Amino acid sequence: MTDRVAEDRALIRRYLTGDVGAFDELMRIHEDRVFAICMRMMTDRDAALDATQDVFLTVFRKADRYKEQAAFSTWLYRVAMNTCYDHLRRQKRKRTESLPEQFDPSDPRGGDEMNAVELRPDIENALSNLSDDFRAAIVLVDLEGMSLEGAANTLEVPVGTVKSRVFRARKLLAKELGNLAPGSGHLREEP
């Protein structure tokens, strides 16, 4: 068991015995990663902020349902994924238009800010065109750096299913973004 897992378990136990400060600490530790997952699933900053808030409200109310069979973070990320799925289902019922690109901040992980600003809408659009299952797998494994086993635990599916979803999602993203390697059996389409 890693130190982070042990610390999370200790904090959740303290919270369940009435120490609200322990919940604040858990939230502080995990909020950036939960927001990153929500942002990549929702592809809209305001929707991601709403989803992140709902994740922590759910955890606050249902922390007693956490069983220590898995790491707290695995349970938390599963709550995040379920919350995003719920928000996406509601969003499909009532579509709204996003703000123009100039209001969207650049991706801090993008390195070169000019390239990040240019590529981000294409990548976000390609991610949003994936099915929820494929998007969840690719977000957890490729964008959040989670292991296949960790993603399988979070998504509550077998490791083989995660591998398949990641492979198929990568292929769909490569096709949509037009960056399949030459010789892969697919020709890059010219505009």
C-alpha positions as a printed NumPy array, in Angstrom:
array([[  0.   ,   0.   ,   0.   ],
       [  1.389,   3.389,  -0.986],
       [  1.632,   6.323,   1.395],
       [ -1.062,   8.209,  -0.579],
       [ -3.5  ,   5.284,  -0.25 ],
       [ -2.842,   5.021,   3.485],
       [ -3.199,   8.791,   3.971],
       [ -6.459,   8.876,   1.991],
       [ -7.874,   6.022,   4.048],
       [ -6.891,   7.741,   7.281],
       [ -8.507,  10.988,   6.117],
       [-11.741,   9.3  ,   5.072],
       [-11.924,   7.487,   8.432],
       [-11.413,  10.809,  10.242],
       [-14.13 ,  12.422,   8.146],
       [-16.55 ,   9.586,   8.874],
       [-15.985,  10.139,  12.602],
       [-16.927,  13.816,  12.267],
       [-13.717,  15.621,  11.277],
       [-14.89 ,  17.861,   8.406],
       [-11.351,  19.237,   8.072],
       [-10.274,  15.778,   6.908],
       [-12.745,  16.032,   4.018],
       [-11.35 ,  19.464,   3.118],
       [ -7.877,  17.915,   2.987],
       [ -9.074,  15.051,   0.753],
       [-10.711,  17.563,  -1.557],
       [ -7.591,  19.715,  -1.709],
       [ -5.455,  16.685,  -2.576],
       [ -7.727,  15.345,  -5.323],
       [ -9.597,  18.356,  -6.749],
       [ -7.138,  19.112,  -9.574],
       [ -7.2  ,  15.559, -10.887],
       [-10.983,  15.292, -10.555],
       [-11.372,  18.596, -12.42 ],
       [ -8.978,  17.395, -15.154],
       [-11.036,  14.23 , -15.619],
       [-14.273,  16.216, -15.687],
       [-12.826,  18.758, -18.101],
       [-11.771,  16.099, -20.545],
       [-15.058,  14.268, -20.297],
       [-17.251,  17.373, -20.494],
       [-15.02 ,  19.447, -22.86 ],
       [-16.551,  22.644, -21.458],
       [-15.005,  24.471, -18.503],
       [-18.274,  25.524, -16.861],
       [-19.769,  22.055, -17.247],
       [-16.56 ,  20.543, -15.855],
       [-16.657,  22.887, -12.852],
       [-20.29 ,  21.923, -12.201],
       [-19.445,  18.237, -12.505],
       [-16.442,  18.592, -10.181],
       [-18.598,  20.307,  -7.58 ],
       [-21.199,  17.539,  -7.889],
       [-18.49 ,  14.888,  -7.481],
       [-17.385,  16.324,  -4.158],
       [-20.965,  16.846,  -2.985],
       [-21.651,  13.19 ,  -3.748],
       [-18.514,  12.086,  -1.919],
       [-19.398,  14.339,   1.022],
       [-22.848,  12.748,   1.306],
       [-21.909,   9.162,   0.446],
       [-18.432,   8.73 ,   1.909],
       [-19.73 ,   5.914,   4.101],
       [-20.186,   3.834,   0.924],
       [-16.433,   3.78 ,   0.275],
       [-15.097,   0.306,   0.973],
       [-11.379,  -0.023,   1.51 ],
       [-11.045,  -2.86 ,  -1.012],
       [ -9.637,  -0.349,  -3.513],
       [ -7.772,   2.92 ,  -3.196],
       [ -9.935,   5.916,  -2.289],
       [ -8.808,   7.602,  -5.507],
       [-10.19 ,   4.701,  -7.568],
       [-13.577,   5.094,  -5.881],
       [-13.416,   8.896,  -6.241],
       [-12.57 ,   8.726,  -9.958],
       [-15.44 ,   6.275, -10.462],
       [-17.772,   8.798,  -8.821],
       [-16.301,  11.444, -11.159],
       [-16.905,   9.296, -14.249],
       [-20.487,   8.495, -13.207],
       [-21.151,  12.16 , -12.507],
       [-19.813,  13.112, -15.944],
       [-21.967,  10.436, -17.587],
       [-25.013,  11.863, -15.782],
       [-24.164,  15.413, -16.845],
       [-23.564,  14.333, -20.447],
       [-26.937,  12.561, -20.567],
       [-28.643,  15.708, -19.279],
       [-26.639,  17.832, -21.718],
       [-27.825,  15.756, -24.672],
       [-31.369,  16.608, -23.692],
       [-30.671,  20.349, -23.663],
       [-27.926,  21.433, -26.061],
       [-26.306,  24.841, -25.616],
       [-23.689,  26.685, -27.621],
       [-20.15 ,  27.086, -26.274],
       [-18.491,  30.46 , -25.905],
       [-16.278,  31.541, -28.813],
       [-12.693,  30.233, -28.773],
       [-11.17 ,  33.551, -27.669],
       [-12.786,  33.062, -24.239],
       [-11.173,  29.632, -23.803],
       [ -7.847,  29.645, -21.903],
       [ -4.904,  27.777, -23.389],
       [ -4.047,  24.299, -22.155],
       [ -1.335,  24.649, -19.466],
       [  0.006,  21.197, -20.373],
       [  0.304,  22.162, -24.03 ],
       [  3.889,  23.476, -23.868],
       [  3.982,  26.011, -26.684],
       [  0.969,  28.218, -26.003],
       [  0.403,  29.082, -29.665],
       [  0.273,  25.416, -30.683],
       [ -1.842,  24.532, -27.648],
       [ -4.426,  27.187, -28.516],
       [ -4.533,  26.058, -32.154],
       [ -4.743,  22.318, -31.457],
       [ -7.   ,  22.331, -28.43 ],
       [-10.334,  22.868, -30.231],
       [ -9.53 ,  20.068, -32.707],
       [ -8.58 ,  17.673, -29.931],
       [-11.569,  18.602, -27.767],
       [-13.891,  18.198, -30.744],
       [-12.381,  14.804, -31.584],
       [-12.741,  13.7  , -27.929],
       [-16.339,  14.888, -27.786],
       [-17.166,  12.823, -30.884],
       [-16.1  ,   9.611, -29.142],
       [-18.668,   7.492, -27.352],
       [-18.738,   8.048, -23.592],
       [-17.109,   4.648, -22.957],
       [-14.221,   5.298, -25.351],
       [-13.746,   8.857, -24.072],
       [-13.64 ,   7.681, -20.46 ],
       [-10.991,   5.057, -21.235],
       [ -8.772,   7.415, -23.237],
       [ -9.1  ,  10.221, -20.677],
       [ -8.086,   7.984, -17.778],
       [ -5.261,   6.104, -19.528],
       [ -3.74 ,   8.558, -21.992],
       [ -4.593,  11.939, -20.542],
       [ -4.528,  11.199, -16.813],
       [ -1.754,   8.584, -16.995],
       [ -3.7  ,   5.946, -15.098],
       [ -2.619,   2.334, -15.505],
       [ -4.868,  -0.035, -17.426],
       [ -5.627,  -1.828, -14.161],
       [ -6.462,   1.441, -12.417],
       [ -8.739,   2.486, -15.257],
       [-10.41 ,  -0.935, -15.211],
       [-11.073,  -0.575, -11.476],
       [-12.364,   2.963, -11.918],
       [-14.642,   2.033, -14.811],
       [-15.593,  -1.292, -13.225],
       [-14.802,  -3.279, -16.369],
       [-12.168,  -5.942, -17.151],
       [ -8.66 ,  -4.813, -18.122],
       [ -9.172,  -6.296, -21.594],
       [-12.187,  -4.056, -22.119],
       [-10.125,  -0.983, -21.192],
       [ -7.351,  -2.086, -23.587],
       [ -9.872,  -2.529, -26.377],
       [-11.578,   0.811, -25.714],
       [ -8.251,   2.671, -25.556],
       [ -7.05 ,   1.018, -28.782],
       [-10.282,   1.774, -30.626],
       [-10.444,   5.323, -29.239],
       [ -6.861,   6.022, -30.306],
       [ -7.64 ,   4.753, -33.773],
       [-10.769,   6.911, -34.047],
       [ -8.894,   9.969, -32.745],
       [ -6.027,   9.412, -35.165],
       [ -8.451,   9.091, -38.063],
       [-10.38 ,  12.196, -37.088],
       [ -7.26 ,  14.249, -36.402],
       [ -5.656,  12.982, -39.612],
       [ -2.414,  11.793, -38.084],
       [ -2.235,   8.081, -38.755],
       [  1.281,   6.993, -39.552],
       [  2.107,   6.287, -43.2  ],
       [  2.098,   2.575, -43.911],
       [ -0.56 ,   1.875, -41.285],
       [ -2.977,   0.837, -43.974],
       [ -4.774,   4.167, -43.877],
       [ -4.086,   7.089, -46.134],
       [ -4.136,  10.525, -44.69 ],
       [ -7.018,  12.383, -46.26 ],
       [ -6.219,  15.723, -47.814],
       [ -8.721,  18.575, -47.38 ]])
